[in-house]
Amino acid sequence: MPAAGSAKPPACWASSCHDEVVTPAGPPIDSEPSVAAPTELPSGAGRLQSLFLVAVKPLFSFCWRVHVEGMENLPIEGPAILAPNHTSVFDSFVLPTVLPRRITYVGKAEYLDDWKTRYIFPALGMIPIDRRGGNDAQQALDAAAGVLDRGGLFGIYPEGTRSRSGLLHKGHTGPARLALRTGAPIVPVGLIGTREIQPPDQPMPTPFRAVVVKFGRPVDPDVYAGRTDTRMVTRQMIDEVMFEIREMTGQTYVDTYATKKAPEPLEQAAPMETPAAPRRSSAELLRTAAR
């Protein structure tokens, strides 16, 4: 497993276990962030996160057994990018409750089309991002860079979307580009058990099950300072993140993007029917046999 970019942050939380749970991210974009673009957060972003956590932590403690490992890898202060695997909708409700600091994250802009999530998700700290790319997606990542420039925590799913198969997919390089731009380390996060709590297409989570949150070794962008091959550097950094997640979760890694649709199966050609022989009378059969 590559270890070139692994580094321990200067000040971290002591390792501990908590009966608590997260709110991660959305799809990263592989385009180079624009330094001159605006970095302001959407109005009201995150204003309800503290109240939400106060209310939901006791509920999670009662309904689910949450075990935390590797808290020493999380910086006590200063910027950091949290990069979790993503196999369940439940992932987005489990991470923030185990964190000692507020987190801002990106989520798909489609949440703003639904009246149930249009206001609550941004209030909890979500920056909407357009997964089709373009200016809206760029502005979301610029806002994320602003969070990191101010010393905050930022969460983003490197796979770009939920893995419905449970496999660990190839990571997009957006988190690595943010790390190089801001100097923030990337902390890989392994979430185990969330898929069993709420598998794909299950509307509500199953209570009284266990989930494990693991914080892996940070990938330090300073290790790559001075290199000019940005494309290769960002790919190496995000591969290191994905390999660390694989080691923590035990998932099978596949070198394809989760956001890429599988090819449609080819339609099988209908078998050719052999034309049936014409029916012959018994008299004709007897004449044929007599010849």
N, C-alpha and C positions, 0 to 999 in steps of 0.2 A: 504494500500500500504506500502511496507517495506520502512523504512527510516533509517535503522541502519548505512548505509554507506554514507548518504548524508552529505555533508559538503561544506561550502562556501570557495572558494580559498582566500588567503590572500589579493590579489590585483586584482580587476576586472574592466572591462569597465563599464561606467555608462550606464543605460538602455536607449535605443534610438531606433528610427525608421529610416530606410534607404531605399531609392529606389534602391536597389542593390540586387545581388543573390548568387553556390557552386561546389566544386569538391570533392566528397567523395571517396568512397572506394570499396573494393572488399571482397571476401570471407575470413573469418577468419579460422584459423586452431586450432583445440582443443589440439594439442600436446604441451608438455612443452617446452618452448624455451631453447635452449642450451646457457649457459652463455659464453662458450668459442668460439662460432661461430663468424664469421666476422660480423661487424656492419657498413660497409661502404655502402654509397648509390651508385646506378649505376652511371656511368660516365655521366655527363651532366644533371642529374635529376633536374628538376625545374628551369632550366636556362631561360625559356621563360615565366614563370608564371607572373612576374611583367608586361611584355609587353602585355601579353594576357589580364590581368585585366584592364590595361589602355585602351585597345581597346574595350573590351566587356562591361564594366560598363555603358558607355553611351547608348549602344545598349539595354541592359537590362532595363535601366531606361525608355527608350522610348517604348519598346515593352511590358513590364510587370510591374504590380504594386506589388512591393515586400515590405512586411512589416516584421520588425524584432522585436522580443520580447525576453526579458531575457538576454540581452547583459551583464548584471552585473554578470552573471554566468560564463563568459568567462575570464580566467586569462589574465591580461595585459602582463605578462611575465612568463617564466618558461614552463615546459612541460605540455601538456594536450592531451587527446585522445578524439576526437569528434566522436560520435557514432550516425549517423542518421538512420531513417527508410528509406526504399528504395522501391518505387512503380513505378518509372519512370526513363527512361534514362535522362530526364531533371534534375533529382536530382544532377547529376554529373557536371552540369554547373551552378548551382544556389548558392551553399554554399560559395565558395571562394570569390565571389564578395561582400559578406556582412561581411567578416572577416577583421579585422584591421591588421592581421598578415598573413604571408605566411603559407600555409598548405601543407604537404606531405601526400600522401594517397596510398593505394594499389588498384590495379585493376587486372582483370583477364589477365593472360599471353597470352590468345588468341588474345588480341589487337595487339600484336607484330607480328602476322601472317598476318595482313592486312596492305598493303602499305599505306593506308590512315591514319592509327593511329600508325604505327610502331615507328615513331620518335616524333610526336607531343605530344602524351600522356606522355612519359617519360620526355620530355622537360617541360611539365606543372607540373611535380612533382609526377608522378605516379611511384610506385614501382611495377613491374609485379610480380604476385604470381600465382603459379601453384595450381589450385584447387584440383588436385589429391593428394596433400600432398607430402611428401618426402623431399629430401634435398633442392630442389629449393624453396619450400614453406617455409621451415625453414629459409633459408637464407634471404628471403624477410622479414620475421618477425624479424630476427636479425637486418636487416637494419632499420626496423621501430623502434626497441629499440634504435638503434644508434641516430635516429632523436630525440627521447625523452630524451636520455642521454645528448644531446647537448642543451636541453631546447626548442625544437621546438613543433609545433602542428602537430598531426598525425590524419588522418581520416580513419575510417574503418566502413563498414556496418556490424553490429552485426548479421543481418539475413543471411549474406553470399552471397546473390544474390537478385535480384529484385523479389518482390512479385507481380506476374502477376494478382492475384485476388484482390489486394488492402488490404488484411488482414494483420495484424501484427503477424509475426511468432516468434517462440521461438528463442532466441539469442544463438549464439555459444560463447564459453568461451574464445576465443582468445584475445579479448580486455581486459578481466579481468586478464588474465595471463600476458599480457604486463604491465598492471597497477601495479600488484604485483611485477613484476620484476624491474620496473623503478621508482615506487613511484608516477607516474603521475595520476592525477584524470581523471575519465571518465566523459565527459560532454554529456548527452543525447541530441539529436537534433531532433526536430519534424518538418518535412516538410509537409506542407498542400497545396494542390492545384496543385502540379506538375503532378499528374496523369491526371487531367483534361486538363492540358496544352499539355501533350504528353502521351496518353495512350499506352498500349502495341501494337506493330506492326504499330504504326503511325510513318512514317519516319521523319516528321518535326513537331516542336512544334507549337501550335496554339497561335498567338499573342494576346495582349490586354486582358489578363486575370490576375487574382490576385494569388499571392503565399505568404504564410506566413512561416517564419523561426523562430522557437522557440528554445531557449537554456534552457535546464532544469537544475535542481539542480545537481551539481557534486557528483559523488560517489567517496569517498576518500579511497584509499587502506590502509591508515594508521589505519583506524578504525578496520581493520581485522588483524593488525600486531600481531604476536605471535601465531596465530592459525595454527595448523599443518594439519588440514583436508583440503588440497588444493582443492580437487575436489568439496567439499561442499561449500567452500568459493567462488570459481570462479563462481559456479552456482548461489549462492545467489547474488553475485555482478551483474552478467549480467541480472538476473531476475529483479533486482531493476532498472537497466537501461531500460529494456523493459517496465516495468510498468510505469515508468516516461514518456516514449515516448507515451504510450497508453493514459495517462492522458492529454498530450499536444495535441495529434492529434485526439482523439476520435475514433481511429481505433478499430475494433474487434480483440481481441487477440486469437490466436489459439496455442495450446501447441504442435506444430509440426514444424520441420525445413522446411524452404522454399526450401532448397536444396534437400529435400527428395522427390523422385517421388511418385506421387499417384499410388496406386495399379491399375493394369489394371482391367477393369470391366470384370466379368465372362461372357463368351458367353452363351447366352440363347439357350437351346436345342430346336431344331425344334419340333413343336407340332406333335405328332403321328397322322397320318391320319388313320381314320377308313376305312377299305376296303369297297368299294361300293358293295352293294348287286347285284348279277347278274340280268340282265334284263329278265323279263318273258313275254311271249306273252299273249294276251288276252284270247286265247283258254285255256292255262294252268291255268290262273286265274279262268276261269269259271269251269273247271274240279275240281279245289281245293275247290271252293265254294260249288259244288254239293255234295261233300262227306260228 
